[in-house]
Amino acid sequence: MGLLQISSSPHVHDTDSVKKIMWTVVIALIPTMIFSFIYFGWNAVRVTCISIIACIAFEWLIQKFLIRGKCTITDGSAVITGMLLAFNVPSDLDWYIILIGALVAIGISKMAFGGLGKNIFNPALVGRVFLLVSFPQQMTTWTTPPKPVFTHIDATTGATPLGLIQTKIAEGADASDLIAQLPTYAQLLLGERGGSLGEVAALAIILGGVILLCRKVITWHIPVAFIGTAFVFATILHMCNPALYIPGSYHILTGGLLLGAIFMATDMVTSPMTAKGKLIFGTGCGLLTICIRVWGSYPEGVSFAILLMNAFTPLINKWCPPARFGASTKL
């Protein structure tokens, strides 16, 4: 009689392996990476390479000398963490700050819990939030590319659309008038705006999401619940007071909402297991994101929202347990 082997999540109930899934996510992130290279030039290449190499190196060093377990750097998870961390920072961030973020993401958020499948919080977001708290000036100084060009010579620094909106509204400006002065929806879709590497082009992020859905790496539940809740909540606020709150559609296309909803909130390790649980998780992320953006001190709330909901994932899994083997599910 064979022995039952018990291992940590993610548990995949088909022919796909964790390694195959991780590298599929890497492929899905490539369109966003390419757009960031086009708009931010060599600085984007530098930040991305440093972040990926640092995450791989820290995971290998910790695995070899501290945990002393099987080498896991080939499964692609460290590469994903490096890419997502790079997508959440400014394009001109100093190299040593990127190294610190990579060490926190891999060393504290992932390997300290035992490695892939055992971490509670999304590693890239932990690294990003740590850098935001530790280096607030560097992490909120954004490069604004004036046009798609593979150089950083003509780049200027400026506030992101969300940051500018928060500042101007606090000064008494009308939100409706601000929209006319900010990037258009077409510019937001194509990436002509300031922000982090992962905010450049909404179309590239959506393309990556389509790849993940077609490959069945993720399901629709979290992205749709996240984006839909944020849109509806922000739209209601805008309808109540157009002078104070911007439209829900602008919230969706600005900041890191699409990147967070498609690539980070859907992390199979830190998100709920069941469809119902995923809908609850995504709804919570959407509500928290808009609450932080509208009433918080930071103009962006995606990272904090996802990390807060990561903490509730064990409770959600308890409230919405998976069906017993052989039973049917409604969602």
Stockholm file with secondary structure:
# STOCKHOLM 1.0

chainA/1-331         MGLLQISSSPHVHDTDSVKKIMWTVVIALIPTMIFSFIYFGWNAVRVTCISIIACIAFEWLIQKFLIRGKCTITDGSAVITGMLLAFNVPSDLDWYIILIGALVAIGISKMAFGGLGKNIFNPALVGRVFLLVSFPQQMTTWTTPPKPVFTHIDATTGATPLGLIQTKIAEGADASDLIAQLPTYAQLLLGERGGSLGEVAALAIILGGVILLCRKVITWHIPVAFIGTAFVFATILHMCNPALYIPGSYHILTGGLLLGAIFMATDMVTSPMTAKGKLIFGTGCGLLTICIRVWGSYPEGVSFAILLMNAFTPLINKWCPPARFGASTKL
#=GR chainA/1-331 SS CCCCCCCCSCCCCSSCCHHHHHHHHHHHHHHHHHHHHHHHTHHHHHHHHHHHHHHHHHHHHHIIIIICCCCCGGGSHHHHHHHHHHHTSCTTCCHHHHHHHHHIIIIITTGGGTSTTTCSSCHHHHHHHHHHHHSHHHHTCEEECSSSCSCSTTCEEECCHHHHHHHHHHTTCCHHHHHHHSCCHHHHHHTCSCSCGGGSCHHHHHHHHHHHHHTTSSCSHHHHHHHHHHHHHHHHHHHHCTTTSCCHHHHHHSTTHHHIIIIITTCTTTSCSSHHHHHHHHHHHHHHHHHHHHHSSSSCCHHHHHHHHHHHHHHHHHHSCCCCTTCCCCC
#=GC SS_cons         CCCCCCCCSCCCCSSCCHHHHHHHHHHHHHHHHHHHHHHHTHHHHHHHHHHHHHHHHHHHHHIIIIICCCCCGGGSHHHHHHHHHHHTSCTTCCHHHHHHHHHIIIIITTGGGTSTTTCSSCHHHHHHHHHHHHSHHHHTCEEECSSSCSCSTTCEEECCHHHHHHHHHHTTCCHHHHHHHSCCHHHHHHTCSCSCGGGSCHHHHHHHHHHHHHTTSSCSHHHHHHHHHHHHHHHHHHHHCTTTSCCHHHHHHSTTHHHIIIIITTCTTTSCSSHHHHHHHHHHHHHHHHHHHHHSSSSCCHHHHHHHHHHHHHHHHHHSCCCCTTCCCCC
//
